[in-house]
């Protein structure tokens, strides 16, 4: 799924992300049209690099080292390195818009970059991590509130939140992705980063609704009663690190509630749907396998912390189902090896209804590698 040449590919929403080179970017595939496209490539690519790096720790996968480096170079090239106080350190994490840089996308990208830096000691990565988290702390974080502004416009200098967030009655979102601020505090010894992390974790404890999730914040749809499939992972999984750092059992209890939410949301075969309601009803179409695999990553974090033995069966269920969804023998070579993300609703044609998101395969590699390391799979 790696973009190996510099020409800009198709962008999902028709915008043109302002990256000088596309080399190393992860992309997604529409089996109906046989077209590759990109969506939120910076954080997706960083998470793909993280997946391979996790696998490399326990397996002989040297052949993928050049690909990982290419991915990481793409991510690092998304950082603004100009010597200007307003933008130096900005990580251009565009998602569905070519104008605004998204804070949560930057944090997800930094998660992958931090894994790379910890294993490589690459000074370029260390500098970008330091500058980017410093920038987010100064520009996007609402001090004392445990909330972050969603977007930054590098042309106008405006930093604001999504209309979606504001309509929910909040000036920002409590972003805890990857526990990156806690990891930065440990890396640098700077207590300011730990303060941000713990303020955000504390805000999440106060805002939790329903148990183990946060429907009042995007990308959930509070007005529709719909919960995003990876939401509890992004905000629940870092609670394990919060508990390990502080010993505060409230954080562990929150992580376990998020884990239990996923146990209820997972279907009998191990799948999970994008439009999961508060009472766990779902539509007939719209499976999101990356959500189920993100759940497995949360359960695995609890297992690794010695607090998740009861989730072993759920981990195995999801991973076995994902393995069944892997394309092994295909006429379309672009599908080979990928994990099926979802089935499109019928459109009256006989075109293949498969949607192949890079995230499904990314989270499969992450979860499978960790489960194999823990010897949870027979």
C-alpha positions as a Markdown table, in Angstrom:
| # | Residue | x | y | z |
|---|---|---|---|---|
| 1 | Unk | 0.0 | 0.0 | 0.0 |
| 2 | Unk | 3.0 | 2.3 | 0.0 |
| 3 | Unk | 3.1 | 5.1 | -2.5 |
| 4 | Unk | 6.5 | 4.6 | -4.2 |
| 5 | Unk | 6.7 | 7.5 | -6.5 |
| 6 | Unk | 6.4 | 11.3 | -6.1 |
| 7 | Unk | 3.3 | 12.1 | -8.1 |
| 8 | Unk | 0.2 | 13.0 | -6.2 |
| 9 | Unk | -2.4 | 10.2 | -6.2 |
| 10 | Unk | -6.1 | 10.6 | -6.1 |
| 11 | Unk | -7.4 | 12.3 | -2.9 |
| 12 | Unk | -10.6 | 10.9 | -1.5 |
| 13 | Unk | -12.4 | 14.3 | -1.2 |
| 14 | Unk | -10.9 | 15.9 | -4.2 |
| 15 | Unk | -8.7 | 18.3 | -2.2 |
| 16 | Unk | -4.9 | 18.5 | -2.7 |
| 17 | Unk | -3.0 | 18.0 | 0.5 |
| 18 | Unk | 0.1 | 20.3 | 0.4 |
| 19 | Unk | 2.8 | 17.7 | 0.6 |
| 20 | Unk | 5.8 | 18.2 | -1.7 |
| 21 | Unk | 6.3 | 14.5 | -2.2 |
| 22 | Unk | 4.1 | 11.5 | -1.8 |
| 23 | Unk | 6.9 | 9.0 | -1.6 |
| 24 | Unk | 6.3 | 6.6 | 1.3 |
| 25 | Unk | 2.6 | 7.6 | 1.9 |
| 26 | Unk | 0.1 | 4.9 | 2.7 |
| 27 | Unk | -3.0 | 4.7 | 0.6 |
| 28 | Unk | -6.3 | 3.0 | 0.4 |
| 29 | Unk | -8.0 | 1.0 | -2.4 |
| 30 | Unk | -11.5 | 0.9 | -3.9 |
| 31 | Unk | -12.0 | -2.5 | -5.4 |
| 32 | Unk | -15.1 | -1.3 | -7.3 |
| 33 | Unk | -13.2 | 1.3 | -9.3 |
| 34 | Unk | -9.7 | -0.2 | -9.0 |
| 35 | Unk | -8.4 | 3.1 | -7.9 |
| 36 | Unk | -6.0 | 4.0 | -5.1 |
| 37 | Unk | -6.7 | 7.1 | -3.0 |
| 38 | Unk | -5.4 | 8.7 | 0.2 |
| 39 | Unk | -7.1 | 9.9 | 3.3 |
| 40 | Unk | -5.3 | 11.3 | 6.4 |
| 41 | Unk | -2.0 | 9.9 | 5.0 |
| 42 | Unk | 0.4 | 11.4 | 7.6 |
| 43 | Unk | -1.0 | 9.5 | 10.6 |
| 44 | Unk | -2.0 | 6.4 | 8.7 |
| 45 | Unk | 1.6 | 6.2 | 7.4 |
| 46 | Unk | 3.0 | 6.6 | 10.9 |
| 47 | Unk | 0.8 | 3.9 | 12.3 |
| 48 | Unk | 1.8 | 1.6 | 9.4 |
| 49 | Unk | 5.5 | 2.2 | 10.3 |
| 50 | Unk | 4.6 | 1.5 | 13.9 |
| 51 | Unk | 3.0 | -1.8 | 13.0 |
| 52 | Unk | 6.0 | -3.0 | 11.1 |
| 53 | Unk | 8.4 | -1.9 | 13.8 |
| 54 | Unk | 6.4 | -3.8 | 16.5 |
| 55 | Unk | 6.5 | -6.9 | 14.3 |
| 56 | Unk | 10.3 | -6.4 | 13.7 |
| 57 | Unk | 11.0 | -6.5 | 17.4 |
| 58 | Unk | 10.0 | -10.2 | 17.6 |
| 59 | Unk | 10.4 | -11.4 | 14.0 |
| 60 | Unk | 13.0 | -11.4 | 11.3 |
| 61 | Unk | 11.5 | -8.8 | 9.0 |
| 62 | Unk | 14.6 | -7.1 | 7.7 |
| 63 | Unk | 13.3 | -6.9 | 4.2 |
| 64 | Unk | 10.8 | -4.3 | 5.4 |
| 65 | Unk | 13.4 | -1.9 | 6.8 |
| 66 | Unk | 13.7 | 0.3 | 3.7 |
| 67 | Unk | 9.9 | 0.6 | 3.5 |
| 68 | Unk | 9.7 | 1.7 | 7.1 |
| 69 | Unk | 12.3 | 4.3 | 6.5 |
| 70 | Unk | 10.5 | 5.6 | 3.5 |
| 71 | Unk | 7.3 | 5.8 | 5.5 |
| 72 | Unk | 9.0 | 7.7 | 8.3 |
| 73 | Unk | 10.6 | 10.1 | 5.9 |
| 74 | Unk | 7.2 | 10.9 | 4.5 |
| 75 | Unk | 5.9 | 11.6 | 8.0 |
| 76 | Unk | 9.0 | 13.8 | 8.9 |
| 77 | Unk | 8.6 | 15.7 | 5.7 |
| 78 | Unk | 5.2 | 16.7 | 6.9 |
| 79 | Unk | 6.8 | 18.8 | 9.7 |
| 80 | Unk | 7.3 | 22.5 | 9.3 |
| 81 | Unk | 11.0 | 23.3 | 10.0 |
| 82 | Unk | 11.0 | 27.0 | 9.2 |
| 83 | Unk | 12.5 | 29.2 | 11.9 |
| 84 | Unk | 9.3 | 31.0 | 12.6 |
| 85 | Unk | 7.7 | 31.0 | 16.0 |
| 86 | Unk | 4.2 | 30.6 | 14.6 |
| 87 | Unk | 4.7 | 27.5 | 12.6 |
| 88 | Unk | 8.0 | 25.9 | 13.5 |
| 89 | Unk | 7.2 | 22.4 | 14.8 |
| 90 | Unk | 3.7 | 22.2 | 13.2 |
| 91 | Unk | 3.1 | 18.7 | 11.9 |
| 92 | Unk | 0.8 | 19.0 | 8.9 |
| 93 | Unk | -1.7 | 16.3 | 9.7 |
| 94 | Unk | -4.3 | 17.0 | 7.1 |
| 95 | Unk | -7.4 | 14.7 | 7.1 |
| 96 | Unk | -10.4 | 15.6 | 5.0 |
| 97 | Unk | -9.3 | 19.2 | 4.3 |
| 98 | Unk | -6.2 | 20.6 | 2.6 |
| 99 | Unk | -6.4 | 23.9 | 4.5 |
| 100 | Unk | -6.6 | 22.9 | 8.2 |
| 101 | Unk | -4.0 | 20.9 | 10.0 |
| 102 | Unk | -5.7 | 18.5 | 12.5 |
| 103 | Unk | -4.4 | 18.1 | 16.1 |
| 104 | Unk | -5.5 | 14.6 | 16.6 |
| 105 | Unk | -3.9 | 13.5 | 13.3 |
| 106 | Unk | -0.6 | 15.1 | 14.5 |
| 107 | Unk | -0.8 | 13.1 | 17.8 |
| 108 | Unk | -1.5 | 9.8 | 16.0 |
| 109 | Unk | 1.5 | 10.5 | 13.7 |
| 110 | Unk | 3.7 | 11.4 | 16.6 |
| 111 | Unk | 2.7 | 8.1 | 18.3 |
| 112 | Unk | 4.3 | 6.2 | 15.3 |
| 113 | Unk | 7.2 | 8.5 | 15.1 |
| 114 | Unk | 8.0 | 8.0 | 18.8 |
| 115 | Unk | 8.1 | 4.3 | 18.4 |
| 116 | Unk | 10.5 | 4.7 | 15.5 |
| 117 | Unk | 12.7 | 7.2 | 17.5 |
| 118 | Unk | 12.9 | 4.9 | 20.5 |
| 119 | Unk | 14.2 | 2.1 | 18.4 |
| 120 | Unk | 16.5 | 4.1 | 16.1 |
| 121 | Unk | 17.6 | 7.1 | 18.1 |
| 122 | Unk | 17.3 | 9.1 | 14.9 |
| 123 | Unk | 18.1 | 12.7 | 15.9 |
| 124 | Unk | 15.9 | 14.0 | 13.1 |
| 125 | Unk | 12.9 | 12.2 | 14.6 |
| 126 | Unk | 13.8 | 13.4 | 18.1 |
| 127 | Unk | 13.9 | 17.0 | 17.0 |
| 128 | Unk | 10.5 | 16.8 | 15.2 |
| 129 | Unk | 8.9 | 15.1 | 18.2 |
| 130 | Unk | 10.2 | 17.8 | 20.5 |
| 131 | Unk | 9.2 | 20.7 | 18.3 |
| 132 | Unk | 5.8 | 19.3 | 17.4 |
| 133 | Unk | 4.7 | 18.6 | 21.0 |
| 134 | Unk | 6.0 | 21.9 | 22.1 |
| 135 | Unk | 4.0 | 23.6 | 19.3 |
| 136 | Unk | 0.8 | 21.7 | 20.2 |
| 137 | Unk | 1.3 | 22.6 | 23.8 |
| 138 | Unk | 1.6 | 26.3 | 23.0 |
| 139 | Unk | -1.0 | 26.7 | 20.3 |
| 140 | Unk | -3.6 | 24.0 | 20.6 |
| 141 | Unk | -3.8 | 23.0 | 24.2 |
| 142 | Unk | -6.3 | 24.9 | 26.5 |
| 143 | Unk | -4.3 | 25.0 | 29.7 |
| 144 | Unk | -6.1 | 23.7 | 32.8 |
| 145 | Unk | -9.0 | 22.4 | 30.8 |
| 146 | Unk | -7.7 | 19.1 | 29.5 |
| 147 | Unk | -8.9 | 20.1 | 26.0 |
| 148 | Unk | -7.3 | 20.7 | 22.6 |
| 149 | Unk | -8.3 | 22.9 | 19.7 |
| 150 | Unk | -8.9 | 20.7 | 16.7 |
| 151 | Unk | -7.5 | 22.6 | 13.8 |
| 152 | Unk | -4.8 | 25.1 | 12.7 |
| 153 | Unk | -4.7 | 27.2 | 9.5 |
| 154 | Unk | -1.0 | 27.8 | 8.7 |
| 155 | Unk | -1.9 | 30.5 | 6.2 |
| 156 | Unk | -4.0 | 32.7 | 8.6 |
| 157 | Unk | -2.6 | 31.5 | 11.9 |
| 158 | Unk | -6.1 | 30.7 | 13.2 |
| 159 | Unk | -6.4 | 27.9 | 15.7 |
| 160 | Unk | -9.9 | 26.7 | 16.3 |
| 161 | Unk | -12.1 | 23.7 | 16.8 |
| 162 | Unk | -14.4 | 21.8 | 14.4 |
| 163 | Unk | -17.9 | 23.2 | 14.1 |
| 164 | Unk | -18.9 | 19.6 | 15.1 |
| 165 | Unk | -17.0 | 20.0 | 18.4 |
| 166 | Unk | -18.4 | 23.5 | 19.1 |
| 167 | Unk | -22.0 | 22.3 | 18.4 |
| 168 | Unk | -21.5 | 19.7 | 21.2 |
| 169 | Unk | -20.9 | 22.6 | 23.6 |
| 170 | Unk | -17.2 | 22.2 | 24.1 |
| 171 | Unk | -14.3 | 24.5 | 23.0 |
| 172 | Unk | -12.1 | 21.5 | 22.2 |
| 173 | Unk | -11.6 | 17.8 | 22.6 |
| 174 | Unk | -9.7 | 15.8 | 25.4 |
| 175 | Unk | -7.2 | 14.2 | 23.0 |
| 176 | Unk | -5.2 | 11.4 | 24.7 |
| 177 | Unk | -4.1 | 9.5 | 21.6 |
| 178 | Unk | -1.1 | 7.2 | 22.2 |
| 179 | Unk | -0.3 | 8.8 | 25.6 |
| 180 | Unk | 2.2 | 10.9 | 23.6 |
| 181 | Unk | 2.4 | 13.7 | 26.2 |
| 182 | Unk | 3.2 | 11.2 | 29.0 |
| 183 | Unk | 5.8 | 9.5 | 26.8 |
| 184 | Unk | 7.3 | 12.9 | 26.1 |
| 185 | Unk | 7.5 | 13.8 | 29.8 |
| 186 | Unk | 9.4 | 10.5 | 30.4 |
| 187 | Unk | 11.7 | 11.2 | 27.3 |
| 188 | Unk | 12.5 | 14.8 | 28.3 |
| 189 | Unk | 11.9 | 15.0 | 32.1 |
| 190 | Unk | 9.7 | 18.0 | 31.5 |
| 191 | Unk | 6.8 | 17.9 | 34.0 |
| 192 | Unk | 4.7 | 20.3 | 31.8 |
| 193 | Unk | 4.0 | 17.4 | 29.4 |
| 194 | Unk | 2.8 | 15.1 | 32.2 |
| 195 | Unk | 0.6 | 17.9 | 33.5 |
| 196 | Unk | -1.1 | 18.1 | 30.1 |
| 197 | Unk | -1.5 | 14.4 | 29.9 |
| 198 | Unk | -3.0 | 14.1 | 33.4 |
| 199 | Unk | -5.3 | 17.1 | 33.0 |
| 200 | Unk | -6.6 | 15.5 | 29.8 |
| 201 | Unk | -7.0 | 12.1 | 31.4 |
| 202 | Unk | -8.9 | 13.7 | 34.3 |
| 203 | Unk | -11.2 | 15.6 | 31.9 |
| 204 | Unk | -12.0 | 12.3 | 30.2 |
| 205 | Unk | -13.0 | 10.8 | 33.6 |
| 206 | Unk | -15.4 | 13.6 | 34.1 |
| 207 | Unk | -16.9 | 13.5 | 30.6 |
| 208 | Unk | -17.2 | 9.7 | 30.2 |
| 209 | Unk | -20.6 | 8.9 | 28.7 |
| 210 | Unk | -21.6 | 6.1 | 28.2 |
| 211 | Unk | -19.4 | 4.0 | 30.4 |
| 212 | Unk | -16.1 | 3.4 | 28.5 |
| 213 | Unk | -16.8 | 5.9 | 25.8 |
| 214 | Unk | -17.4 | 9.6 | 25.0 |
| 215 | Unk | -20.3 | 10.1 | 22.7 |
| 216 | Unk | -20.5 | 13.8 | 23.2 |
| 217 | Unk | -17.2 | 14.4 | 21.3 |
| 218 | Unk | -16.5 | 14.0 | 17.6 |
| 219 | Unk | -16.0 | 11.7 | 15.7 |
| 220 | Unk | -19.0 | 10.2 | 17.6 |
| 221 | Unk | -22.4 | 11.5 | 16.6 |
| 222 | Unk | -24.2 | 12.4 | 19.9 |
| 223 | Unk | -27.3 | 13.7 | 18.0 |
| 224 | Unk | -27.6 | 10.4 | 16.2 |
| 225 | Unk | -26.6 | 8.2 | 19.2 |
| 226 | Unk | -23.8 | 6.7 | 17.2 |
| 227 | Unk | -20.3 | 5.9 | 18.6 |
| 228 | Unk | -17.2 | 5.9 | 16.4 |
| 229 | Unk | -15.5 | 2.4 | 16.2 |
| 230 | Unk | -12.0 | 3.5 | 17.3 |
| 231 | Unk | -13.1 | 6.2 | 19.8 |
| 232 | Unk | -12.8 | 4.0 | 22.9 |
| 233 | Unk | -9.3 | 2.9 | 21.8 |
| 234 | Unk | -7.9 | 6.4 | 21.2 |
| 235 | Unk | -9.1 | 7.6 | 24.6 |
| 236 | Unk | -9.4 | 4.5 | 26.7 |
| 237 | Unk | -6.2 | 2.7 | 25.9 |
| 238 | Unk | -3.9 | 5.5 | 27.2 |
| 239 | Unk | -5.7 | 5.2 | 30.5 |
| 240 | Unk | -3.6 | 2.1 | 31.1 |
| 241 | Unk | -0.4 | 4.3 | 30.9 |
| 242 | Unk | -2.1 | 6.9 | 33.2 |
| 243 | Unk | -2.7 | 4.2 | 35.8 |
| 244 | Unk | 0.8 | 2.8 | 35.5 |
| 245 | Unk | 2.3 | 6.2 | 35.9 |
| 246 | Unk | 0.2 | 7.4 | 38.9 |
| 247 | Unk | -1.2 | 4.2 | 40.5 |
| 248 | Unk | -4.6 | 5.9 | 40.4 |
| 249 | Unk | -7.1 | 3.1 | 40.1 |
| 250 | Unk | -9.7 | 5.4 | 38.5 |
| 251 | Unk | -7.7 | 5.4 | 35.3 |
| 252 | Unk | -7.4 | 1.6 | 35.2 |
| 253 | Unk | -11.2 | 1.3 | 35.9 |
| 254 | Unk | -11.8 | 3.6 | 33.0 |
| 255 | Unk | -9.6 | 1.6 | 30.6 |
| 256 | Unk | -11.4 | -1.6 | 31.7 |
| 257 | Unk | -14.8 | 0.1 | 31.0 |
| 258 | Unk | -13.6 | 1.0 | 27.5 |
| 259 | Unk | -12.5 | -2.6 | 27.1 |
| 260 | Unk | -15.9 | -3.9 | 28.3 |
| 261 | Unk | -17.6 | -1.5 | 25.9 |
| 262 | Unk | -15.8 | -3.2 | 23.0 |
| 263 | Unk | -16.7 | -6.7 | 24.3 |
| 264 | Unk | -20.4 | -5.7 | 24.1 |
| 265 | Unk | -19.9 | -4.1 | 20.7 |
| 266 | Unk | -18.1 | -7.0 | 19.0 |
| 267 | Unk | -20.3 | -9.2 | 17.0 |
| 268 | Unk | -20.5 | -13.0 | 17.3 |
| 269 | Unk | -17.9 | -13.6 | 14.6 |
| 270 | Unk | -15.5 | -10.9 | 15.8 |
| 271 | Unk | -16.5 | -8.0 | 13.7 |
| 272 | Unk | -17.6 | -4.5 | 14.7 |
| 273 | Unk | -19.7 | -1.9 | 12.9 |
| 274 | Unk | -19.0 | 1.7 | 12.3 |
| 275 | Unk | -22.5 | 2.8 | 13.3 |
| 276 | Unk | -22.8 | 1.2 | 16.7 |
| 277 | Unk | -25.6 | 2.8 | 18.7 |
| 278 | Unk | -25.8 | 3.3 | 22.5 |
| 279 | Unk | -27.8 | 0.1 | 22.8 |
| 280 | Unk | -25.3 | -1.8 | 20.6 |
| 281 | Unk | -27.6 | -2.1 | 17.6 |
| 282 | Unk | -26.0 | -1.8 | 14.2 |
| 283 | Unk | -27.0 | -1.5 | 10.5 |
| 284 | Unk | -26.6 | -4.5 | 8.2 |
| 285 | Unk | -23.7 | -2.9 | 6.3 |
| 286 | Unk | -20.8 | -0.8 | 7.5 |
| 287 | Unk | -18.5 | -3.2 | 9.3 |
| 288 | Unk | -15.2 | -1.5 | 10.3 |
| 289 | Unk | -12.6 | -4.2 | 10.9 |
| 290 | Unk | -10.0 | -1.7 | 12.0 |
| 291 | Unk | -12.3 | -0.8 | 14.9 |
| 292 | Unk | -12.4 | -4.4 | 16.1 |
| 293 | Unk | -8.6 | -4.7 | 15.7 |
| 294 | Unk | -8.2 | -1.4 | 17.7 |
| 295 | Unk | -10.3 | -3.0 | 20.4 |
| 296 | Unk | -7.8 | -5.9 | 20.4 |
| 297 | Unk | -5.0 | -3.5 | 20.9 |
| 298 | Unk | -6.7 | -2.0 | 23.9 |
| 299 | Unk | -7.3 | -5.5 | 25.4 |
| 300 | Unk | -3.7 | -6.3 | 24.7 |
| 301 | Unk | -2.5 | -3.3 | 26.6 |
| 302 | Unk | -4.4 | -4.5 | 29.6 |
| 303 | Unk | -3.0 | -8.0 | 29.2 |
| 304 | Unk | 0.6 | -6.5 | 29.0 |
| 305 | Unk | -0.1 | -4.6 | 32.2 |
| 306 | Unk | -1.2 | -7.8 | 33.9 |
| 307 | Unk | -4.9 | -6.7 | 34.1 |
| 308 | Unk | -6.5 | -8.2 | 31.1 |
| 309 | Unk | -6.6 | -12.0 | 31.2 |
| 310 | Unk | -10.3 | -12.1 | 30.8 |
| 311 | Unk | -10.0 | -10.4 | 27.4 |
| 312 | Unk | -7.8 | -13.2 | 25.9 |
| 313 | Unk | -10.8 | -14.9 | 24.3 |
| 314 | Unk | -12.0 | -11.7 | 22.7 |
| 315 | Unk | -8.5 | -11.0 | 21.3 |
| 316 | Unk | -8.4 | -14.4 | 19.7 |
| 317 | Unk | -11.9 | -14.1 | 18.3 |
| 318 | Unk | -11.1 | -10.8 | 16.6 |
| 319 | Unk | -7.8 | -11.9 | 15.2 |
| 320 | Unk | -9.2 | -15.2 | 13.9 |
| 321 | Unk | -12.0 | -13.3 | 12.1 |
| 322 | Unk | -9.5 | -10.8 | 10.7 |
| 323 | Unk | -7.4 | -13.7 | 9.4 |
| 324 | Unk | -10.5 | -15.0 | 7.6 |
| 325 | Unk | -10.9 | -11.6 | 6.0 |
| 326 | Unk | -7.4 | -11.5 | 4.5 |
| 327 | Unk | -7.2 | -11.7 | 0.7 |
| 328 | Unk | -4.9 | -14.6 | -0.1 |
| 329 | Unk | -5.9 | -15.7 | -3.6 |
| 330 | Unk | -7.1 | -12.9 | -5.8 |
| 331 | Unk | -7.5 | -11.9 | -9.5 |
| 332 | Unk | -6.9 | -8.3 | -8.4 |
| 333 | Unk | -3.3 | -8.3 | -7.2 |
| 334 | Unk | -3.9 | -5.0 | -5.4 |
| 335 | Unk | -6.0 | -6.9 | -2.9 |
| 336 | Unk | -3.5 | -9.6 | -2.0 |
| 337 | Unk | -2.5 | -9.6 | 1.7 |
| 338 | Unk | -5.0 | -6.9 | 2.7 |
| 339 | Unk | -7.6 | -7.2 | 5.4 |
| 340 | Unk | -11.1 | -6.5 | 4.2 |
| 341 | Unk | -12.3 | -3.4 | 6.1 |
| 342 | Unk | -16.0 | -3.3 | 5.1 |
| 343 | Unk | -18.6 | -4.3 | 2.6 |
| 344 | Unk | -20.4 | -1.4 | 0.8 |
| 345 | Unk | -24.2 | -1.5 | 0.7 |
| 346 | Unk | -25.7 | -2.8 | -2.6 |
| 347 | Unk | -25.6 | -0.3 | -5.5 |
| 348 | Unk | -27.5 | -2.3 | -8.1 |
| 349 | Unk | -24.4 | -3.4 | -9.9 |
| 350 | Unk | -22.2 | -6.5 | -9.8 |
| 351 | Unk | -19.0 | -4.6 | -8.9 |
| 352 | Unk | -17.0 | -6.0 | -6.0 |
| 353 | Unk | -18.4 | -4.3 | -2.8 |
| 354 | Unk | -15.0 | -4.5 | -1.0 |
| 355 | Unk | -13.5 | -1.4 | 0.8 |
| 356 | Unk | -9.9 | -1.8 | 1.7 |
| 357 | Unk | -8.7 | 0.7 | 4.3 |
| 358 | Unk | -5.1 | 0.8 | 5.1 |
| 359 | Unk | -6.1 | 1.0 | 8.8 |
| 360 | Unk | -7.5 | -2.5 | 8.8 |
| 361 | Unk | -4.3 | -4.1 | 7.8 |
| 362 | Unk | -2.2 | -1.7 | 10.0 |
| 363 | Unk | -4.1 | -2.6 | 13.2 |
| 364 | Unk | -4.1 | -6.3 | 12.3 |
| 365 | Unk | -0.3 | -6.3 | 12.1 |
| 366 | Unk | 0.0 | -4.4 | 15.4 |
| 367 | Unk | -2.5 | -6.6 | 17.3 |
| 368 | Unk | -1.3 | -9.9 | 15.8 |
| 369 | Unk | 2.4 | -9.2 | 16.6 |
| 370 | Unk | 1.5 | -8.3 | 20.2 |
| 371 | Unk | -0.8 | -11.3 | 20.6 |
| 372 | Unk | 1.9 | -13.7 | 19.2 |
| 373 | Unk | 4.5 | -12.2 | 21.6 |
| 374 | Unk | 2.1 | -12.9 | 24.5 |
| 375 | Unk | 1.5 | -16.4 | 23.1 |
| 376 | Unk | -2.2 | -15.9 | 23.2 |
| 377 | Unk | -2.8 | -17.6 | 19.8 |
| 378 | Unk | -2.4 | -21.4 | 19.4 |
